[in-house]
């Protein structure tokens, strides 16, 4: 099973199924903060390209590290912007989003803010973002790392660590992280789970009592 197959299986299976599979493993599902919301589309999957930043007071000038991080993005990745202590300012707006789309990013996750929201909606690059704001980051927040482990806000845990190349899956239910080493195993379980759910759904539609379905399928 190659990466493309894994991504397709995980995306088609959906974040809810992936979260349930983590539960069956006795692990807390690594779901991102539920305050996040989609702009320009909600559904994507790809390898994480991590970007870390920090609040920083300085004279207003361009953030060269931020621009270099975007210039280095390969096609198909999901940039994960870890704002850390970011507050009230955006990680990027229309121009940098356009650059990420031009580089073939599958989607974007921003534990922080964006601006130029109307443009971003029309751009069609799907992204999940924690807040929106008209205030720029220049002179207030800066990028300090790329392609290093970062921490982003979680739903069931306060912080989730995302490593470069971890798998990011997003859909209408939210965003979940699959460690790259677990990708093949989780994808195989998603396939099995989907087949089971299809059978359960059909029988329930035709009147099978839920308690009977639970006994037959083991989960609902």
TIPAZA-813070 format. One record per residue: residue number from 1; residue in one letter; x, y, z of N, C-alpha, C, CB in turn. Coordinates in steps of 0.1 Angstrom, whole numbers, plus 5000, padded with zeros to 4 digits. Glycine has a CB too. Example, Ala and Ser with C-alpha at 12.3 -4.5 7.8 and 13.67 -1.06 7.14 Angstrom:
TIPAZA-813070
ATOM  num  residu   n.X   n.Y   n.Z  ca.X  ca.Y  ca.Z   c.X   c.Y   c.Z  cb.X  cb.Y  cb.Z
ATOM    1       a  5132  4943  5078  5123  4955  5078  5132  4967  5078  5113  4955  5090
ATOM    2       s  5128  4978  5071  5137  4989  5071  5129  5000  5079  5141  4994  5057
***
This chain:
TIPAZA-813070
ATOM  num  residu   n.X   n.Y   n.Z  ca.X  ca.Y  ca.Z   c.X   c.Y   c.Z  cb.X  cb.Y  cb.Z
ATOM    1       x  5009  4988  5000  5000  5000  5000  5009  5012  5000  4990  5000  5012
ATOM    2       x  5008  5020  4989  5017  5032  4989  5010  5044  4995  5021  5036  4974
ATOM    3       x  5017  5055  4996  5011  5067  5003  4998  5072  4996  5021  5078  5003
ATOM    4       x  4998  5072  4983  4986  5077  4976  4974  5069  4979  4989  5077  4961
ATOM    5       x  4976  5056  4980  4965  5047  4984  4960  5049  4998  4969  5032  4982
ATOM    6       x  4970  5051  5007  4967  5054  5021  4959  5067  5023  4980  5055  5029
ATOM    7       x  4963  5077  5016  4956  5090  5016  4942  5089  5011  4964  5101  5009
ATOM    8       x  4940  5082  5000  4927  5080  4994  4918  5072  5004  4928  5073  4981
ATOM    9       x  4923  5061  5010  4915  5053  5019  4911  5061  5031  4923  5041  5023
ATOM   10       x  4920  5069  5037  4917  5076  5049  4907  5087  5046  4930  5082  5054
ATOM   11       x  4909  5094  5034  4900  5105  5031  4886  5100  5028  4905  5113  5019
ATOM   12       x  4885  5089  5021  4872  5083  5018  4865  5077  5031  4873  5072  5007
ATOM   13       x  4874  5072  5040  4868  5066  5052  4863  5077  5061  4879  5058  5059
ATOM   14       x  4870  5088  5062  4865  5099  5070  4871  5100  5083  4850  5099  5071
ATOM   15       x  4871  5113  5088  4877  5115  5101  4870  5108  5113  4878  5130  5104
ATOM   16       x  4857  5107  5112  4849  5100  5123  4854  5085  5124  4834  5101  5120
ATOM   17       x  4855  5078  5113  4859  5064  5113  4874  5063  5119  4858  5058  5099
ATOM   18       x  4882  5072  5114  4896  5072  5119  4896  5075  5134  4904  5083  5112
ATOM   19       x  4888  5084  5139  4888  5087  5153  4883  5074  5161  4879  5098  5156
ATOM   20       x  4873  5067  5156  4868  5055  5162  4879  5044  5163  4856  5050  5155
ATOM   21       x  4887  5043  5152  4898  5033  5152  4908  5036  5163  4904  5033  5138
ATOM   22       x  4911  5049  5164  4921  5052  5175  4915  5048  5189  4924  5068  5176
ATOM   23       x  4902  5050  5191  4895  5046  5203  4897  5031  5205  4880  5049  5203
ATOM   24       x  4895  5023  5194  4896  5008  5196  4911  5004  5199  4892  5001  5183
ATOM   25       x  4920  5013  5196  4934  5010  5199  4938  5014  5213  4943  5017  5189
ATOM   26       x  4928  5020  5220  4930  5025  5234  4938  5039  5234  4938  5015  5242
ATOM   27       x  4937  5046  5223  4944  5058  5221  4934  5070  5220  4954  5058  5209
ATOM   28       x  4938  5081  5225  4929  5093  5224  4931  5098  5209  4933  5104  5234
ATOM   29       x  4919  5099  5202  4920  5104  5188  4927  5118  5187  4906  5104  5182
ATOM   30       x  4937  5119  5179  4944  5132  5178  4936  5142  5169  4958  5130  5172
ATOM   31       x  4925  5146  5174  4916  5155  5167  4920  5170  5170  4901  5153  5171
ATOM   32       x  4920  5178  5161  4924  5192  5163  4912  5200  5169  4929  5199  5150
ATOM   33       x  4916  5211  5175  4906  5220  5182  4893  5222  5175  4913  5233  5185
ATOM   34       x  4882  5220  5182  4869  5221  5176  4865  5236  5173  4859  5215  5185
ATOM   35       x  4873  5246  5178  4870  5260  5174  4873  5262  5159  4877  5269  5183
ATOM   36       x  4881  5254  5154  4886  5256  5140  4874  5254  5130  4897  5246  5136
ATOM   37       x  4875  5262  5119  4864  5261  5109  4870  5262  5095  4854  5273  5111
ATOM   38       x  4863  5257  5085  4868  5256  5072  4866  5269  5064  4862  5244  5064
ATOM   39       x  4875  5271  5055  4874  5282  5045  4878  5276  5031  4882  5295  5049
ATOM   40       x  4870  5278  5021  4873  5274  5008  4872  5259  5005  4887  5279  5005
ATOM   41       x  4866  5252  5014  4865  5238  5013  4870  5231  5026  4872  5232  5001
ATOM   42       x  4865  5220  5030  4868  5213  5042  4876  5200  5040  4856  5211  5050
ATOM   43       x  4876  5195  5028  4880  5181  5027  4894  5180  5019  4869  5173  5019
ATOM   44       x  4903  5173  5026  4916  5171  5020  4924  5161  5028  4924  5184  5018
ATOM   45       x  4935  5156  5023  4944  5147  5030  4958  5149  5024  4939  5132  5030
ATOM   46       x  4968  5148  5032  4982  5149  5027  4992  5149  5038  4983  5162  5019
ATOM   47       x  5004  5149  5034  5015  5148  5044  5017  5162  5050  5029  5144  5037
ATOM   48       x  5019  5162  5063  5021  5175  5070  5034  5182  5066  5021  5173  5085
ATOM   49       x  5034  5194  5063  5046  5203  5062  5045  5213  5073  5046  5210  5047
ATOM   50       x  5053  5211  5083  5051  5219  5095  5058  5232  5095  5056  5211  5107
ATOM   51       x  5051  5242  5101  5057  5256  5102  5054  5261  5116  5051  5266  5091
ATOM   52       x  5064  5265  5123  5063  5269  5137  5066  5284  5138  5071  5262  5147
ATOM   53       x  5059  5291  5147  5061  5305  5149  5059  5310  5163  5051  5313  5140
ATOM   54       x  5062  5322  5165  5062  5328  5179  5059  5343  5178  5075  5326  5187
ATOM   55       x  5052  5348  5188  5050  5362  5189  5063  5369  5191  5041  5366  5201
ATOM   56       x  5065  5380  5184  5078  5387  5184  5076  5402  5180  5088  5380  5174
ATOM   57       x  5080  5411  5189  5079  5425  5186  5091  5430  5179  5076  5433  5199
ATOM   58       x  5089  5435  5167  5101  5440  5160  5096  5451  5150  5108  5428  5152
ATOM   59       x  5105  5459  5144  5101  5468  5134  5094  5461  5122  5113  5476  5128
ATOM   60       x  5084  5467  5117  5076  5461  5106  5085  5459  5094  5064  5469  5102
ATOM   61       x  5086  5446  5090  5094  5443  5078  5089  5429  5074  5109  5443  5080
ATOM   62       x  5093  5424  5062  5088  5411  5057  5094  5400  5065  5092  5410  5043
ATOM   63       x  5087  5389  5067  5091  5377  5074  5098  5368  5063  5079  5370  5082
ATOM   64       x  5110  5369  5062  5117  5361  5051  5117  5346  5054  5132  5366  5050
ATOM   65       x  5117  5342  5067  5116  5328  5070  5102  5322  5066  5118  5326  5085
ATOM   66       x  5092  5330  5067  5078  5326  5063  5078  5324  5048  5068  5336  5067
ATOM   67       x  5083  5334  5041  5083  5333  5026  5092  5321  5021  5088  5346  5020
ATOM   68       x  5103  5319  5028  5112  5307  5024  5105  5294  5026  5125  5308  5031
ATOM   69       x  5097  5293  5037  5090  5281  5041  5080  5278  5030  5083  5282  5054
ATOM   70       x  5073  5288  5025  5063  5285  5014  5070  5282  5001  5054  5298  5013
ATOM   71       x  5081  5289  4998  5088  5286  4986  5093  5272  4985  5099  5296  4984
ATOM   72       x  5095  5266  4997  5101  5252  4997  5091  5241  4998  5110  5251  5009
ATOM   73       x  5078  5245  4998  5067  5234  4999  5066  5226  4986  5054  5241  5002
ATOM   74       x  5067  5213  4987  5065  5204  4976  5050  5202  4973  5072  5191  4977
ATOM   75       x  5046  5197  4961  5032  5195  4958  5026  5184  4967  5031  5190  4944
ATOM   76       x  5013  5185  4970  5006  5175  4978  5007  5176  4993  5011  5162  4974
ATOM   77       x  5015  5185  4998  5016  5186  5013  5004  5194  5019  5029  5192  5017
ATOM   78       x  5003  5193  5032  4993  5201  5039  5002  5209  5049  4983  5192  5047
ATOM   79       x  5004  5222  5046  5011  5231  5055  5003  5232  5069  5013  5245  5049
ATOM   80       x  5010  5229  5079  5004  5230  5093  5011  5241  5100  5006  5216  5101
ATOM   81       x  5003  5252  5101  5009  5264  5107  5006  5264  5122  5002  5277  5101
ATOM   82       x  5016  5263  5130  5015  5262  5145  5018  5276  5150  5025  5252  5151
ATOM   83       x  5007  5283  5154  5009  5297  5158  5014  5298  5172  4995  5304  5158
ATOM   84       x  5014  5287  5180  5018  5287  5194  5012  5298  5202  5034  5288  5194
ATOM   85       x  5019  5309  5205  5013  5319  5213  5007  5331  5205  5023  5325  5223
ATOM   86       x  5004  5328  5192  4999  5339  5184  4986  5344  5189  4997  5333  5169
ATOM   87       x  4983  5357  5188  4971  5362  5193  4967  5374  5185  4973  5367  5208
ATOM   88       x  4955  5373  5178  4949  5384  5172  4954  5388  5158  4950  5396  5180
ATOM   89       x  4965  5381  5153  4971  5385  5140  4970  5373  5131  4985  5390  5142
ATOM   90       x  4972  5375  5118  4971  5364  5109  4984  5358  5106  4964  5369  5096
ATOM   91       x  4984  5345  5102  4996  5338  5097  4998  5342  5083  4995  5323  5098
ATOM   92       x  4988  5344  5075  4989  5348  5061  4975  5353  5056  4994  5336  5052
ATOM   93       x  4976  5358  5044  4964  5363  5037  4964  5358  5022  4962  5378  5038
ATOM   94       x  4958  5367  5014  4956  5363  5000  4968  5359  4992  4949  5374  4993
ATOM   95       x  4979  5367  4993  4991  5365  4985  4998  5351  4988  5000  5376  4986
ATOM   96       x  5000  5349  5001  5007  5337  5005  4998  5325  5003  5011  5338  5020
ATOM   97       x  4985  5326  5004  4976  5315  5001  4977  5312  4986  4961  5318  5005
ATOM   98       x  4977  5322  4978  4978  5320  4963  4991  5312  4960  4978  5333  4956
ATOM   99       x  5002  5316  4967  5015  5309  4965  5014  5295  4969  5026  5316  4973
ATOM  100       x  5007  5291  4980  5006  5278  4985  4998  5270  4974  5000  5277  4998
ATOM  101       x  4987  5276  4969  4979  5269  4959  4988  5266  4947  4967  5277  4955
ATOM  102       x  4996  5276  4943  5004  5275  4931  5014  5263  4932  5011  5288  4927
ATOM  103       x  5018  5261  4945  5028  5250  4947  5021  5236  4949  5036  5253  4960
ATOM  104       x  5008  5236  4947  5001  5223  4947  4997  5218  4961  5009  5213  4940
ATOM  105       x  4996  5226  4971  4993  5221  4984  4979  5215  4984  4993  5233  4995
ATOM  106       x  4977  5204  4991  4964  5197  4991  4954  5205  5000  4966  5183  4997
ATOM  107       x  4958  5212  5010  4950  5219  5019  4959  5226  5029  4939  5210  5026
ATOM  108       x  4953  5233  5038  4961  5240  5048  4954  5239  5062  4963  5255  5044
ATOM  109       x  4962  5238  5073  4957  5238  5086  4964  5250  5093  4959  5225  5094
ATOM  110       x  4956  5259  5100  4962  5270  5106  4957  5271  5121  4959  5283  5098
ATOM  111       x  4966  5268  5130  4963  5270  5144  4967  5285  5147  4971  5260  5153
ATOM  112       x  4959  5294  5142  4961  5308  5142  4951  5315  5133  4976  5312  5138
ATOM  113       x  4954  5326  5128  4945  5334  5120  4948  5336  5106  4943  5347  5127
ATOM  114       x  4938  5340  5098  4940  5344  5084  4932  5356  5082  4936  5332  5074
ATOM  115       x  4935  5363  5071  4927  5374  5066  4924  5373  5052  4934  5388  5070
ATOM  116       x  4917  5383  5046  4913  5383  5032  4904  5371  5030  4925  5382  5022
ATOM  117       x  4894  5369  5039  4886  5357  5039  4878  5355  5026  4877  5357  5051
ATOM  118       x  4872  5366  5021  4864  5365  5009  4873  5360  4997  4858  5379  5005
ATOM  119       x  4885  5365  4996  4894  5360  4986  4897  5345  4988  4907  5368  4985
ATOM  120       x  4900  5341  5000  4903  5328  5003  4892  5318  5000  4907  5326  5018
ATOM  121       x  4880  5322  5003  4868  5314  4999  4867  5312  4984  4855  5320  5004
ATOM  122       x  4870  5322  4976  4870  5321  4962  4882  5314  4956  4868  5335  4956
ATOM  123       x  4893  5314  4963  4905  5308  4958  4903  5293  4956  4917  5311  4968
ATOM  124       x  4896  5287  4966  4893  5272  4965  4904  5263  4970  4891  5269  4950
ATOM  125       x  4913  5269  4977  4923  5261  4985  4917  5258  4998  4937  5268  4986
ATOM  126       x  4913  5245  5001  4906  5242  5013  4916  5244  5025  4901  5228  5013
ATOM  127       x  4910  5249  5036  4918  5251  5048  4909  5251  5060  4926  5264  5047
ATOM  128       x  4915  5247  5071  4909  5248  5084  4917  5258  5092  4908  5234  5091
ATOM  129       x  4910  5268  5099  4916  5279  5105  4910  5281  5119  4915  5292  5096
ATOM  130       x  4918  5286  5128  4912  5288  5142  4905  5302  5143  4924  5288  5152
ATOM  131       x  4909  5312  5136  4902  5325  5137  4905  5333  5125  4905  5332  5150
ATOM  132       x  4898  5344  5123  4900  5353  5112  4903  5367  5119  4888  5354  5103
ATOM  133       x  4911  5375  5112  4914  5388  5117  4919  5397  5106  4925  5387  5128
ATOM  134       x  4917  5410  5107  4923  5419  5097  4937  5423  5100  4915  5432  5095
ATOM  135       x  4943  5420  5111  4956  5424  5116  4967  5416  5110  4957  5425  5131
ATOM  136       x  4977  5422  5104  4988  5414  5099  4998  5410  5110  4996  5423  5088
ATOM  137       x  5006  5400  5107  5016  5395  5116  5029  5402  5116  5018  5380  5114
ATOM  138       x  5032  5409  5105  5045  5416  5104  5048  5425  5116  5047  5423  5091
ATOM  139       x  5059  5423  5123  5062  5431  5135  5056  5425  5147  5058  5445  5133
ATOM  140       x  5048  5415  5146  5041  5410  5158  5043  5395  5160  5026  5413  5157
ATOM  141       x  5045  5387  5149  5046  5373  5150  5055  5369  5138  5032  5365  5149
ATOM  142       x  5063  5358  5140  5072  5354  5130  5074  5339  5129  5086  5361  5132
ATOM  143       x  5078  5334  5118  5081  5320  5116  5095  5318  5122  5080  5316  5101
ATOM  144       x  5096  5307  5130  5109  5304  5136  5114  5290  5132  5109  5305  5151
ATOM  145       x  5105  5281  5125  5110  5268  5122  5101  5263  5110  5109  5258  5133
ATOM  146       x  5107  5254  5103  5099  5246  5093  5104  5232  5092  5100  5253  5079
ATOM  147       x  5095  5223  5090  5098  5209  5089  5105  5204  5102  5107  5206  5077
ATOM  148       x  5100  5208  5113  5103  5203  5127  5090  5200  5134  5112  5214  5135
ATOM  149       x  5090  5192  5144  5078  5189  5152  5072  5202  5158  5081  5179  5163
ATOM  150       x  5059  5203  5157  5052  5214  5162  5040  5210  5171  5047  5224  5151
ATOM  151       x  5036  5219  5179  5024  5216  5188  5012  5225  5183  5027  5218  5203
ATOM  152       x  5001  5218  5181  4989  5226  5177  4978  5222  5187  4984  5222  5163
ATOM  153       x  4968  5231  5188  4957  5229  5198  4948  5217  5195  4949  5242  5199
ATOM  154       x  4945  5209  5205  4937  5197  5203  4923  5199  5208  4944  5185  5209
ATOM  155       x  4915  5189  5205  4901  5188  5210  4900  5180  5223  4892  5182  5199
ATOM  156       x  4906  5169  5223  4905  5160  5235  4918  5161  5243  4903  5145  5230
ATOM  157       x  4928  5166  5238  4941  5169  5245  4944  5184  5242  4953  5160  5241
ATOM  158       x  4950  5190  5252  4953  5205  5250  4962  5207  5238  4960  5210  5263
ATOM  159       x  4972  5199  5237  4981  5200  5226  4984  5187  5219  4995  5206  5231
ATOM  160       x  4985  5188  5206  4989  5176  5197  5002  5179  5190  4977  5173  5187
ATOM  161       x  5011  5170  5191  5024  5172  5184  5022  5166  5169  5035  5164  5191
ATOM  162       x  5026  5174  5160  5026  5170  5146  5040  5170  5140  5017  5180  5137
ATOM  163       x  5044  5159  5135  5057  5157  5129  5056  5159  5114  5063  5144  5133
ATOM  164       x  5067  5164  5108  5068  5164  5093  5064  5150  5088  5081  5169  5089
ATOM  165       x  5056  5151  5077  5051  5139  5070  5040  5131  5077  5063  5130  5067
ATOM  166       x  5036  5134  5089  5024  5129  5095  5013  5131  5085  5021  5134  5109
ATOM  167       x  5003  5123  5086  4991  5124  5077  4980  5133  5083  4986  5110  5073
ATOM  168       x  4976  5143  5075  4966  5152  5080  4953  5148  5071  4970  5167  5078
ATOM  169       x  4942  5145  5078  4930  5142  5071  4919  5152  5076  4925  5127  5074
ATOM  170       x  4912  5158  5067  4902  5168  5071  4889  5166  5062  4907  5183  5069
ATOM  171       x  4878  5168  5069  4865  5167  5062  4855  5175  5070  4860  5152  5060
ATOM  172       x  4842  5174  5067  4832  5182  5073  4831  5181  5088  4819  5179  5067
ATOM  173       x  4837  5170  5093  4836  5167  5108  4848  5174  5115  4836  5153  5111
ATOM  174       x  4859  5177  5108  4870  5183  5115  4883  5178  5109  4870  5180  5130
ATOM  175       x  4894  5179  5117  4907  5175  5113  4914  5165  5123  4916  5188  5112
ATOM  176       x  4920  5155  5118  4927  5145  5126  4941  5142  5120  4918  5132  5127
ATOM  177       x  4950  5139  5129  4964  5136  5125  4966  5121  5127  4973  5144  5134
ATOM  178       x  4972  5115  5117  4976  5101  5117  4991  5101  5116  4969  5093  5106
ATOM  179       x  4998  5096  5127  5013  5095  5126  5016  5087  5114  5018  5089  5139
ATOM  180       x  5027  5091  5107  5030  5085  5094  5033  5070  5096  5042  5092  5088
ATOM  181       x  5039  5066  5108  5042  5052  5110  5030  5043  5111  5050  5050  5122
ATOM  182       x  5018  5049  5115  5006  5042  5116  4997  5042  5104  4998  5048  5128
ATOM  183       x  5001  5049  5094  4993  5051  5082  4988  5038  5076  5001  5058  5072
ATOM  184       x  4997  5028  5072  4992  5016  5066  4982  5008  5075  5004  5007  5063
ATOM  185       x  4985  5008  5088  4977  5000  5097  4963  5007  5099  4983  4999  5111
ATOM  186       x  4963  5020  5100  4950  5027  5102  4942  5026  5089  4952  5042  5106
ATOM  187       x  4949  5027  5077  4942  5026  5065  4935  5012  5063  4951  5029  5053
ATOM  188       x  4942  5002  5067  4937  4988  5066  4925  4987  5075  4947  4978  5069
ATOM  189       x  4925  4992  5087  4914  4991  5096  4902  5000  5091  4918  4996  5110
ATOM  190       x  4905  5011  5084  4894  5019  5078  4887  5011  5068  4900  5032  5072
ATOM  191       x  4894  5004  5060  4887  4996  5049  4878  4985  5056  4898  4989  5041
ATOM  192       x  4883  4978  5066  4875  4968  5073  4863  4975  5079  4883  4961  5083
ATOM  193       x  4865  4986  5086  4854  4993  5093  4843  4998  5083  4860  5005  5101
ATOM  194       x  4848  5003  5072  4838  5008  5062  4829  4997  5057  4845  5015  5050
ATOM  195       x  4835  4985  5055  4827  4974  5050  4816  4970  5061  4836  4962  5047
ATOM  196       x  4821  4970  5074  4812  4966  5084  4800  4977  5086  4819  4965  5098
ATOM  197       x  4804  4989  5085  4794  5000  5087  4784  5000  5075  4801  5014  5087
ATOM  198       x  4788  4996  5063  4779  4995  5052  4768  4985  5055  4786  4992  5039
ATOM  199       x  4773  4973  5060  4763  4963  5063  4754  4967  5074  4770  4950  5067
ATOM  200       x  4759  4973  5085  4751  4977  5096  4741  4988  5092  4760  4983  5107
ATOM  201       x  4745  4997  5083  4736  5008  5079  4724  5002  5071  4744  5018  5071
ATOM  202       x  4727  4993  5062  4716  4987  5055  4706  4979  5063  4722  4978  5044
ATOM  203       x  4711  4972  5073  4702  4964  5081  4694  4973  5090  4710  4954  5090
ATOM  204       x  4700  4984  5096  4693  4993  5104  4683  5000  5096  4703  5003  5110
ATOM  205       x  4686  5004  5083  4676  5010  5075  4664  5001  5073  4682  5013  5061
ATOM  206       x  4666  4988  5073  4655  4979  5071  4649  4974  5084  4659  4967  5063
ATOM  207       x  4652  4981  5095  4645  4979  5108  4652  4970  5118  4633  4972  5105
ATOM  208       x  4665  4967  5116  4672  4959  5126  4673  4967  5139  4686  4955  5121
ATOM  209       x  4669  4962  5150  4670  4969  5163  4685  4973  5166  4664  4961  5175
ATOM  210       x  4687  4984  5172  4700  4989  5174  4708  4980  5184  4700  5003  5180
ATOM  211       x  4701  4975  5194  4708  4966  5203  4713  4953  5196  4700  4963  5215
ATOM  212       x  4705  4948  5187  4708  4936  5179  4720  4939  5170  4696  4931  5171
ATOM  213       x  4720  4951  5164  4730  4955  5155  4744  4957  5163  4727  4969  5149
ATOM  214       x  4743  4962  5175  4755  4963  5184  4761  4949  5187  4751  4970  5197
ATOM  215       x  4752  4939  5190  4757  4926  5192  4763  4920  5180  4746  4918  5198
ATOM  216       x  4757  4923  5168  4762  4917  5156  4775  4923  5151  4751  4918  5145
ATOM  217       x  4776  4936  5151  4787  4943  5145  4797  4948  5155  4782  4955  5137
ATOM  218       x  4794  4948  5168  4804  4952  5178  4806  4967  5180  4817  4946  5174
ATOM  219       x  4801  4975  5172  4801  4990  5174  4790  4996  5165  4815  4995  5170
ATOM  220       x  4786  5008  5169  4777  5016  5161  4781  5030  5162  4762  5014  5167
***
